[in-house]
């Protein structure tokens, strides 16, 4: 319901009509830094070490070339 009369009252009522009563909630979405992160430069060595595939030197060299 808008007030009639002075322009200030009309503007105030229009402003209040568009605003909710009560408090607002904020939802925050972010990223975490995991403790077990691996740098991209070290990823190939780490991957082949973890998967026990260090004997595949040609594949390791190719993957290093792709990842860097």
Secondary structure, DSSP 8 states (H G I E B T S, - for coil): ----SSHHHHHHHHHHHTS-SS------------TT---HHHHHHHHHHHTT-TT-HHHHHHHHHHH-
